[in-house]
Amino acid sequence: MADKFEIKKEIEDLRARVSYHARKYYVDDAPEISDYDYDLMYHKLLSLEEENPEFFDPASPTRRVGGAPLDKFEKVTHTVQMNSLSDVFSFDELSAFLAGVEKVIGESKWSVEPKIDGLSVALKYEKGIFIQGATRGDGQVGEDVTQNLRTIFSLPLTLPEELSFTVRGEVYMPRRVLEAINAKREAEGKPLMANPRNAAAGSLRQLDPKIAASRRLDIFIFNIQEGSLWLDGRTVESHTAMLNRLVELGFPVVSERVCVVSEKEIFDHIDRLGDLRDSLEYDIDGVVIKLDSTADRAILGEGVKTPKWAAAYKFPPEVKETKLNSISIQVGRTGVLTPIAELEPVRLAGTTVSRATLHNSEFIAERGIMLGDIVKVRKAGDIIPEIVSAVPEKRDGSETPFAMPTICPSCGEPVSRDESSGEGIALRCTNSACPAQLSRSIEHFASRGAMDIDGLGPQIVDLLIGADLIKNAADLYALKSEDVAALDRMGELSANNLINAIERSKSAGLERLIFALGIRNIGEVAAAALAKKFRTLEGCMNATLDELCAIEDFGEITARCVVDYFSHEANIELCRRLIDAGLLTESTAKALDESLAGLTFVLTGTLPTMGRSEASALIKERGGKTAGSVSKKTSYVVAGEEAGSKLTKANELGIPVIDEAALLKMCGLEPKA
């Protein structure tokens, strides 16, 4: 017993020390011991806990990343609905909101705090122990992400008092963490995370908590949803008092907040937070303005989805000026030359931006952009960097005009003008052996929406091409593990993983394969339509222009792109080799029923057993079309009870009128009783 007592004491001591040093490292950013010493301490604790399961503690620091990967997230119904806030987009709108509140309440105190750009969660504690965390979802039902929330070191797993309540917080990814992750992903040839909010949302929804832990998420708590923050059950009198009590209990709470009275003070703090945006460790997309008094809040009450006592002032899209140092040319997988702005790095909407697409020569000319210009940059949808305009008044005479190249920068072959893209005049390299096109086409072939070959990123593709191991996508299926292992930065394990991923891709299916081929104007939807229509890769290869044009939503340009692709001997040979390599080149989708092809139906009135959407779906599934009005091009009008003007118009034009039973027979179905 004495031994067990000593072991328990050692475990408790280690838990306290590991928790202390984890907080110093992850929260305070002020480590006191080396990573090596911390790891030794952590693994000693882990070992002791595994050998002595009777001393299990759900709040142990080893439980932060101790869960097994999940198959899916369970649904959680919130006992208190997680409402959102009403948005205002100008000081005038905010002033109107404040005036409306003052009419009811009179002069009031307001809490003004940053609006964290993250993911909202509800956190449930019972008797001082964190037991469940869930995403907001639709406000009523969210997802159980307890395991992943445990990986956030600033979130207390135990409280100093045995309190039971639910609090609400905002999970976010610190900017420095995103930058470190993106630097690593760029080195590995993986796509970059767009911004901290998307990164936080994706990380919190990882089924493997170890992956979530590696993302170093953080959280701010900003509200109590239900329960009391005191053992005696008292309620808070103000928002400020609530936040102060949350701090006492060990919760992380945003510090850049004030409690003010006047409209001017509110506006001043909004301006201050706007100026601070770039220097904060976290992303904000606005400022939250809340009545501080809980009694005043109760007087105003709640709306259906938003409280009447709070509003969120949203910052306008962030636009910054930076210098255009140069313009590089990127050659896409279809040979299109795209000018890329190389910028003086600038912090924008959560990430550092150093490049932005310039689309084509027309875009550059319309905006009067010159090399060396100071330009205005923003993120379209807060994600994609774009140049808004040049700033001519800041020119010093050193700027020079830019002209698109006449030869491909990758292969040196002449480029041609292409006006068929629908997106302005494009310059295109037509050399099928162009190295840049080869690299991009194989990257596309391996991408997630196509053959989904895990691990075949841009850097690996370049290594394979540089070693002369691949000249087209079919060569991937002839790769040998030992050849790949010999490449720089690969090795036997990485090589085997890549070869296995390539082998698995053989069963991706015809729809994905057609998309993977990179035929111009053929996206995932068009690829699925081709697979459903022609059933096999050979069927697609032999399709005529008329057959392709007959596919719904296929125009002549798209159809001609397919015909042109399969008319090139190199593409035909590529497809033959893919077939010989054993790829699944037959469609698993249901065969296309074209019994109503070429017919147009108009539905009117109430049908006996089907809604219009169901009847319309039956028609489209069999190759027919539906229209909203009757014309000479209408093949049939399907009329139900209380058919109106459409029936009259059909009779005037002599259009055949049928009922539901006749439609079902045309579809090869028995009329419903």
C-alpha positions in Angstrom: 0.0 0.0 0.0 2.9 2.3 0.8 4.3 1.8 -2.7 0.9 2.6 -4.2 0.7 5.7 -2.1 4.1 6.8 -3.2 3.2 6.1 -6.9 0.0 8.1 -6.6 1.9 11.0 -5.1 4.5 10.9 -7.8 1.8 10.8 -10.5 0.0 13.8 -9.0 3.3 15.7 -8.7 4.2 15.0 -12.3 0.7 16.1 -13.4 1.1 19.4 -11.7 4.6 19.9 -13.1 3.7 18.9 -16.7 0.6 21.1 -16.6 2.7 24.1 -15.3 5.4 23.7 -17.9 2.9 23.1 -20.7 1.2 26.3 -19.8 4.5 28.2 -19.7 5.3 26.9 -23.2 1.9 26.9 -25.0 0.1 29.8 -23.3 2.7 32.2 -21.8 5.3 31.5 -24.6 7.9 31.6 -21.8 9.3 28.0 -21.4 11.4 27.4 -18.3 12.8 24.0 -19.3 14.0 22.4 -22.6 11.8 20.4 -24.9 13.9 17.4 -24.1 13.3 17.7 -20.4 9.6 18.3 -20.9 9.3 15.2 -23.1 11.1 13.1 -20.5 8.7 14.3 -17.8 5.6 13.8 -20.0 6.5 10.3 -21.0 7.4 9.3 -17.5 3.9 10.4 -16.4 2.3 8.6 -19.3 4.1 5.4 -18.4 3.1 5.6 -14.8 -0.5 6.2 -15.7 -0.6 3.2 -18.0 0.9 1.0 -15.4 -1.5 2.2 -12.7 -4.9 2.7 -14.3 -6.6 2.9 -10.9 -5.2 6.4 -10.6 -7.0 7.5 -13.9 -7.9 11.2 -14.0 -9.8 12.7 -16.9 -8.1 16.0 -16.3 -4.6 14.7 -16.6 -2.4 16.6 -19.0 -1.8 13.3 -20.9 -5.5 13.3 -21.7 -5.1 16.3 -23.9 -3.9 14.2 -26.8 -4.9 10.8 -25.4 -8.0 10.0 -27.5 -8.1 7.5 -30.3 -9.1 8.7 -33.9 -12.8 8.9 -34.4 -14.9 7.5 -37.3 -17.2 10.5 -37.2 -18.4 13.4 -34.9 -21.5 12.7 -32.9 -24.3 15.3 -32.9 -24.9 17.5 -29.8 -28.1 19.3 -29.2 -27.4 22.6 -27.4 -29.6 23.1 -24.3 -29.3 26.9 -24.8 -29.4 28.0 -28.5 -26.1 29.5 -29.6 -27.3 32.7 -31.3 -25.2 34.9 -33.7 -25.1 38.7 -33.7 -26.6 41.3 -35.9 -24.0 42.9 -38.2 -23.5 46.6 -38.8 -21.1 47.8 -41.5 -20.7 51.5 -40.8 -20.7 54.0 -37.9 -24.0 55.3 -39.1 -25.6 51.9 -38.8 -24.0 51.4 -35.4 -25.2 54.8 -34.2 -28.8 53.9 -35.2 -28.5 50.7 -33.2 -27.2 52.5 -30.1 -29.9 55.2 -30.4 -32.6 52.5 -30.6 -31.3 50.9 -27.4 -31.1 54.2 -25.6 -34.8 54.9 -26.3 -35.7 51.9 -24.2 -32.9 51.8 -21.6 -31.5 55.3 -21.4 -27.8 55.9 -21.0 -26.0 52.6 -20.5 -22.6 51.1 -20.2 -21.3 49.1 -23.2 -18.6 46.4 -23.3 -16.6 46.9 -26.5 -14.2 44.0 -27.5 -12.6 42.4 -30.5 -14.6 40.0 -32.6 -12.3 37.0 -32.9 -12.3 35.5 -36.4 -12.6 31.8 -35.3 -15.0 29.0 -34.6 -17.6 29.2 -31.9 -18.0 26.4 -29.3 -19.9 25.5 -26.2 -17.9 24.0 -23.3 -19.7 22.0 -20.5 -18.2 21.5 -17.0 -19.6 19.3 -14.3 -18.3 19.6 -10.7 -15.2 21.5 -12.0 -14.3 19.0 -14.8 -14.5 19.7 -18.5 -16.7 16.9 -19.9 -17.9 18.0 -23.3 -17.3 20.6 -26.1 -19.4 21.1 -29.2 -19.3 23.4 -32.3 -22.1 25.9 -32.8 -23.4 24.1 -35.9 -26.7 25.7 -36.8 -27.1 27.2 -33.3 -29.3 24.3 -32.1 -27.3 21.2 -33.1 -23.5 21.0 -33.3 -20.8 18.4 -33.3 -19.0 16.8 -30.4 -15.3 17.9 -30.6 -14.4 17.2 -27.0 -11.2 15.3 -27.8 -9.9 18.1 -30.0 -10.8 20.8 -27.5 -8.7 19.0 -24.9 -5.6 19.6 -27.0 -6.0 23.4 -26.4 -3.5 24.0 -23.6 -5.0 27.3 -22.5 -8.4 25.6 -21.8 -8.6 24.4 -18.2 -9.6 20.8 -17.9 -10.3 21.3 -14.2 -11.4 24.3 -12.3 -10.4 25.5 -8.8 -14.0 25.1 -7.7 -16.5 22.2 -8.3 -18.8 24.3 -10.5 -21.2 23.0 -13.1 -22.0 25.3 -16.1 -21.7 25.8 -19.8 -19.5 28.6 -21.3 -19.1 29.8 -24.8 -15.8 30.5 -26.5 -14.1 31.2 -29.8 -11.4 28.8 -31.1 -8.8 30.4 -33.2 -5.3 29.7 -34.7 -2.6 32.2 -33.6 -1.0 33.9 -36.6 2.5 32.7 -35.8 1.2 29.1 -35.8 -0.4 29.5 -39.2 2.8 31.0 -40.6 4.8 28.1 -39.3 2.4 25.5 -40.6 2.2 27.1 -44.0 6.0 27.3 -44.2 6.2 23.6 -43.6 3.4 22.8 -46.0 5.1 24.9 -48.7 8.3 23.0 -48.2 6.4 19.7 -48.6 4.6 20.9 -51.7 1.2 20.9 -50.1 -1.5 23.6 -50.6 -1.3 26.4 -48.1 -4.1 27.1 -45.5 -6.0 30.2 -46.7 -6.4 32.1 -43.4 -6.4 31.5 -39.6 -10.2 31.0 -39.4 -10.3 28.3 -42.1 -7.3 26.7 -40.5 -8.9 26.7 -37.1 -12.2 25.3 -38.4 -10.4 22.5 -40.3 -8.1 21.7 -37.4 -11.0 21.5 -34.9 -12.8 19.0 -37.1 -9.9 16.6 -37.5 -11.0 13.1 -36.6 -7.5 12.4 -35.2 -6.9 14.5 -32.1 -3.1 14.1 -32.6 -3.5 16.1 -35.8 -5.6 18.7 -34.0 -2.9 18.9 -31.3 -0.2 19.6 -33.8 -2.1 22.7 -35.0 -1.6 24.5 -31.7 -5.1 26.0 -31.5 -6.1 28.5 -28.8 -9.4 29.9 -27.4 -11.0 32.9 -25.7 -14.1 32.4 -23.5 -16.6 35.2 -23.7 -19.9 34.2 -22.2 -21.7 31.8 -19.8 -24.5 30.0 -21.5 -26.2 28.3 -18.5 -25.4 27.6 -14.8 -23.6 29.8 -12.3 -20.0 30.9 -11.9 -20.3 30.7 -8.2 -21.1 27.7 -5.9 -23.8 29.7 -4.1 -25.7 30.1 -7.4 -25.5 33.8 -7.7 -25.9 35.5 -11.1 -23.6 38.0 -12.7 -24.7 41.7 -12.7 -22.7 42.7 -15.7 -20.7 41.3 -18.7 -17.5 42.9 -17.3 -18.0 41.1 -13.9 -18.6 37.8 -15.7 -15.4 38.1 -17.7 -13.4 39.0 -14.5 -14.9 35.9 -12.8 -14.0 33.7 -15.8 -10.4 34.9 -15.5 -10.4 34.0 -11.8 -11.5 30.5 -12.7 -8.5 30.1 -15.1 -10.2 30.8 -18.5 -8.5 32.7 -21.2 -10.4 35.9 -21.9 -9.6 38.6 -24.5 -7.8 41.5 -22.9 -8.3 44.3 -25.6 -11.7 45.3 -24.2 -13.2 48.4 -22.6 -16.4 49.3 -20.7 -17.6 52.7 -21.9 -20.7 54.9 -21.9 -20.6 57.3 -24.8 -21.0 56.7 -28.6 -17.7 58.6 -29.1 -15.8 56.2 -26.7 -17.2 53.2 -28.6 -16.2 54.6 -32.0 -12.7 55.5 -30.6 -12.1 52.0 -29.4 -13.3 50.5 -32.7 -10.7 52.8 -34.4 -8.1 51.7 -31.9 -8.7 48.0 -32.6 -8.6 48.7 -36.3 -5.2 50.2 -35.9 -4.1 47.3 -33.7 -5.3 44.6 -36.1 -1.9 43.8 -37.6 -0.1 43.6 -34.3 -2.5 41.2 -32.5 -1.6 37.6 -32.1 -5.1 36.6 -33.4 -7.3 37.6 -36.3 -10.3 39.8 -35.8 -12.9 40.7 -38.4 -14.8 43.3 -36.4 -15.7 44.6 -32.9 -18.5 43.4 -30.7 -20.6 46.0 -28.8 -22.7 44.6 -25.9 -24.8 46.1 -23.2 -22.8 45.5 -20.0 -25.7 45.3 -17.6 -27.5 41.9 -17.5 -30.6 43.6 -16.1 -30.7 46.0 -19.1 -30.3 43.0 -21.4 -33.3 41.3 -19.9 -35.4 44.4 -20.6 -34.5 44.3 -24.3 -34.7 40.6 -24.7 -33.7 38.3 -27.5 -34.7 38.2 -31.2 -35.4 35.0 -33.1 -31.7 34.4 -33.9 -29.9 37.5 -32.5 -30.0 39.3 -29.2 -31.4 42.8 -29.2 -28.7 44.1 -26.8 -25.6 43.5 -29.0 -24.2 44.2 -32.4 -21.1 43.3 -34.4 -19.4 46.1 -36.3 -17.7 44.4 -39.3 -14.5 45.9 -40.6 -14.6 46.7 -44.4 -12.4 44.5 -46.6 -8.8 45.2 -45.8 -7.0 47.0 -48.6 -3.3 47.8 -48.3 -0.6 49.3 -50.5 2.6 47.6 -51.4 5.2 47.6 -54.2 4.9 45.5 -57.3 8.5 44.3 -57.7 8.1 42.2 -60.8 5.7 40.1 -62.8 6.5 36.4 -63.3 4.8 34.1 -65.8 3.1 30.9 -64.7 2.4 28.2 -67.4 -0.8 26.3 -66.5 -1.5 22.6 -67.3 -3.5 23.7 -70.5 -0.6 25.9 -71.6 -2.2 29.3 -70.6 0.4 31.9 -69.6 -0.8 33.8 -66.5 1.0 36.9 -65.2 1.7 36.7 -61.4 2.5 39.9 -59.4 5.5 39.5 -57.2 4.9 41.9 -54.3 6.7 43.4 -51.4 5.3 41.1 -48.6 2.3 42.7 -46.9 0.1 41.4 -44.0 -3.4 41.1 -45.3 -6.5 39.4 -43.8 -4.6 37.1 -41.6 -1.7 36.0 -43.8 1.4 37.5 -45.4 0.8 38.1 -49.1 3.7 38.3 -51.5 2.0 37.1 -54.8 -1.3 37.8 -56.6 -2.7 36.8 -59.9 -2.9 39.4 -62.7 -5.1 37.1 -64.8 -4.1 38.3 -68.3 -2.8 41.3 -70.3 -6.3 42.9 -70.5 -6.5 43.0 -66.7 -3.1 44.7 -66.5 -4.0 47.2 -69.2 -7.5 48.1 -67.7 -5.9 48.9 -64.3 -2.9 50.7 -65.8 -0.4 48.6 -63.9 3.3 49.2 -64.5 6.4 47.4 -63.1 7.6 49.1 -59.9 4.1 50.6 -59.2 2.7 51.0 -55.7 -0.5 48.9 -55.9 -3.6 48.4 -53.7 -4.1 44.8 -52.7 -7.0 43.0 -51.0 -8.2 39.4 -50.6 -11.3 38.5 -52.6 -13.6 36.8 -50.1 -10.8 37.2 -47.6 -9.0 34.3 -49.3 -7.6 35.0 -52.7 -5.1 37.9 -53.1 -5.9 40.4 -55.9 -4.7 43.7 -57.1 -7.4 46.4 -57.0 -5.5 49.2 -58.8 -2.3 50.9 -59.2 -1.5 54.2 -57.3 -0.3 56.5 -60.1 0.2 59.5 -57.8 3.0 57.6 -56.0 5.1 57.0 -59.1 8.6 58.4 -59.2 9.4 57.9 -62.9 11.2 54.6 -62.5 8.2 52.5 -63.4 8.1 50.7 -66.7 5.3 49.2 -68.8 4.9 45.4 -68.9 4.4 43.3 -72.0 3.4 39.6 -72.1 6.1 37.3 -73.6 5.9 36.0 -77.2 7.6 32.8 -76.3 6.8 30.3 -73.5 9.2 30.9 -70.5 9.2 27.1 -69.8 10.0 25.6 -73.2 10.9 28.5 -75.4 8.3 27.8 -78.1 6.2 30.6 -79.6 2.8 31.2 -77.9 -0.5 31.8 -79.6 -3.5 34.0 -78.8 -6.7 32.2 -77.7 -10.0 34.0 -77.6 -12.2 31.0 -76.9 -11.6 30.8 -73.2 -14.5 33.0 -72.3 -12.3 35.0 -69.9 -10.7 37.4 -72.3 -7.7 36.9 -74.6 -5.3 34.2 -73.3 -1.8 33.4 -74.5 -1.2 29.7 -74.8 1.8 27.5 -75.3 0.7 24.7 -77.7 3.8 22.6 -77.2 2.5 19.3 -75.7 6.0 18.5 -74.4 6.3 21.8 -72.5 7.9 20.9 -69.1 5.7 23.3 -67.1 2.5 21.9 -68.7 3.7 18.4 -67.8 4.3 19.3 -64.2 1.0 21.0 -63.8 -1.0 18.3 -65.7 0.4 15.6 -63.4 -0.3 17.7 -60.3 -3.9 18.0 -61.5 -4.0 14.3 -62.4 -3.0 13.4 -58.8 -5.2 16.1 -57.1 -8.0 15.3 -54.6 -10.9 15.8 -57.0 -9.2 13.7 -59.7 -7.2 10.5 -58.9 -6.4 11.6 -55.3 -2.9 10.2 -55.1 -1.8 11.1 -51.6 1.8 12.4 -51.3 2.2 13.3 -55.0 2.7 17.1 -54.5 4.4 19.6 -56.8 7.9 18.9 -55.3 7.7 15.2 -55.8 6.3 15.6 -59.3 9.3 17.9 -60.1 11.7 15.3 -58.7 10.1 12.5 -60.8 10.3 14.7 -64.0 13.8 15.8 -63.2 14.9 12.2 -62.8 13.3 11.4 -66.2 11.1 8.8 -64.5 7.8 10.2 -65.9 6.9 12.0 -69.1 3.1 11.7 -68.7 0.5 10.5 -66.2 0.6 6.9 -67.5 4.3 6.6 -66.5 3.1 6.9 -62.8 1.7 3.4 -63.0 5.1 2.0 -64.2 7.1 3.5 -61.3 9.1 1.1 -59.2 9.6 1.6 -55.5 13.4 1.4 -55.7 13.6 4.1 -58.3 11.5 6.5 -56.2 13.5 5.7 -53.0 16.7 6.7 -54.7 15.4 10.3 -55.2 16.5 13.1 -53.0 14.5 13.4 -49.7 12.5 10.3 -50.4 13.7 7.0 -48.9 12.1 3.5 -48.8 9.1 4.3 -46.6 8.1 7.4 -48.5 8.6 5.5 -51.8 6.4 2.6 -50.7 3.7 5.0 -49.5 3.7 6.7 -52.8 3.6 3.5 -54.9 0.7 2.2 -52.7 -1.2 5.5 -53.2 -0.7 5.3 -57.0 -2.0 1.7 -56.9 -5.1 2.7 -55.0 -5.9 5.4 -57.5 -6.5 2.7 -60.1 -10.0 2.2 -58.7 -10.9 5.9 -58.6 -13.5 5.5 -61.4 -14.2 6.7 -64.9 -15.7 10.1 -63.7 -12.5 11.0 -61.8 -10.3 9.7 -64.6 -11.9 11.9 -67.2 -11.5 14.9 -64.9 -7.9 14.0 -64.2 -7.0 14.0 -67.9 -7.3 17.8 -67.8 -9.4 18.3 -70.9 -10.1 22.0 -71.4 -13.5 23.1 -70.0 -14.2 19.7 -68.5 -14.7 20.0 -64.7 -16.0 17.4 -62.3 -19.6 17.8 -63.3 -18.9 17.6 -67.1 -16.7 14.6 -66.5 -19.5 12.8 -64.6 -21.9 13.6 -67.5 -19.4 12.2 -70.0 -19.0 9.0 -68.0 -22.7 8.5 -67.6 -23.4 9.1 -71.3 -20.6 7.0 -72.9 -20.0 4.5 -70.1 -16.3 3.7 -70.9 -13.1 5.7 -71.6 -13.1 4.3 -75.1 -16.7 5.4 -75.6 -15.6 9.0 -74.7 -12.6 8.7 -77.1 -14.9 7.8 -80.0 -17.7 10.4 -79.2 -18.7 12.6 -82.1 -19.3 16.4 -81.9 -23.1 15.9 -82.4 -23.3 13.3 -79.6 -21.4 15.5 -77.3 -23.6 18.6 -78.1 -26.7 16.5 -77.3 -25.6 16.3 -73.6 -27.5 18.7 -71.4 -25.6 21.9 -70.7 -22.8 20.9 -73.1 -22.2 23.8 -75.6 -20.3 23.5 -78.9 -17.1 24.9 -77.4 -17.0 22.3 -74.6 -17.9 19.5 -77.0 -15.2 20.6 -79.4 -12.6 20.6 -76.6 -13.4 16.9 -76.0 -13.2 16.1 -79.7 -9.9 18.0 -80.0 -8.4 16.3 -77.0 -9.1 12.8 -78.3 -7.9 13.7 -81.8 -4.3 14.1 -80.7 -2.2 10.9 -81.0 -0.3 11.6 -77.8 -3.6 11.8 -75.8 -4.9 8.6 -77.5 -1.7 6.8 -76.6 -1.9 8.1 -73.0 -5.5 6.7 -72.6 -4.5 3.4 -74.1 -1.6 3.1 -71.6 -4.0 4.0 -68.7 -6.4 1.2 -69.9 -3.5 -1.3 -70.1 -2.3 -0.3 -66.6 -5.5 -1.6 -65.2 -7.3 1.6 -64.2 -11.1 1.4 -63.8 -12.2 2.9 -67.1 -15.9 1.8 -67.0 -18.6 3.9 -65.3 -20.2 2.5 -62.2 -23.0 5.0 -62.4 -26.5 4.0 -63.5 -26.8 3.7 -67.3 -28.3 6.8 -68.9 -32.0 6.5 -69.9 -32.6 8.7 -72.9 -36.2 7.7 -73.6 -37.3 11.4 -73.4 -34.2 12.9 -75.1 -35.1 15.9 -77.3 -38.5 16.4 -75.6 -39.4 19.5 -73.6 -42.2 19.4 -71.0 -44.1 22.1 -69.2 -45.8 21.2 -65.9 -49.0 23.0 -64.8 -51.6 22.5 -62.1 -51.5 20.0 -59.2 -50.7 16.4 -60.2 -52.5 13.6 -58.3 -49.5 11.9 -56.6 -46.4 13.8 -57.5 -45.0 17.2 -56.8 -43.6 19.2 -59.7 -40.0 18.7 -58.5 -40.5 14.9 -58.5 -42.1 15.0 -62.0 -39.3 17.3 -63.3 -36.7 14.9 -61.9 -38.3 11.9 -63.7 -38.2 13.8 -67.0 -34.6 14.9 -66.6 -33.4 11.5 -65.5 -34.6 10.2 -68.9 -32.9 12.9 -70.9 -35.8 15.3 -71.2 -36.1 18.9 -70.3 -38.6 21.1 -68.5 -39.5 24.7 -69.2 -41.4 27.3 -67.2 -43.6 28.5 -70.1 -45.4 27.1 -73.1 -44.0 27.9 -76.6 -43.8 26.3 -80.1 -40.8 24.4 -78.9 -42.8 22.7 -76.1 -43.3 18.9 -76.8 -45.9 18.2 -74.1 -47.8 20.0 -71.4 -48.4 17.8 -68.3 -51.6 19.2 -66.7 -53.1 18.5 -63.3 -56.0 20.0 -61.4 -56.5 23.7 -61.6 -54.3 24.1 -64.6 -54.3 27.7 -65.6 -53.0 29.9 -68.5 -50.4 27.4 -69.5 -53.1 24.9 -70.5 -54.9 27.6 -72.4 -51.7 28.5 -74.2 -51.1 24.9 -75.1 -54.5 24.5 -76.6 -54.1 27.7 -78.6 -50.8 26.4 -80.0 -51.9 22.8 -80.5 -49.4 21.4 -78.1 -50.3 17.9 -76.9 -51.6 17.9 -73.3 -51.1 14.8 -71.1 -51.9 13.8 -67.5 -49.7 12.3 -64.8 -50.6 8.7 -65.8 -49.5 9.3 -69.4 -46.2 10.9 -68.3 -45.4 7.8 -66.1 -46.1 5.5 -69.0 -43.7 7.5 -71.2 -41.1 7.1 -68.4 -41.6 3.3 -68.4 -43.4 3.4 -65.1 -46.8 2.1 -63.9 -49.3 4.8 -63.0 -49.8 5.2 -59.3 -53.1 3.9 -57.9 
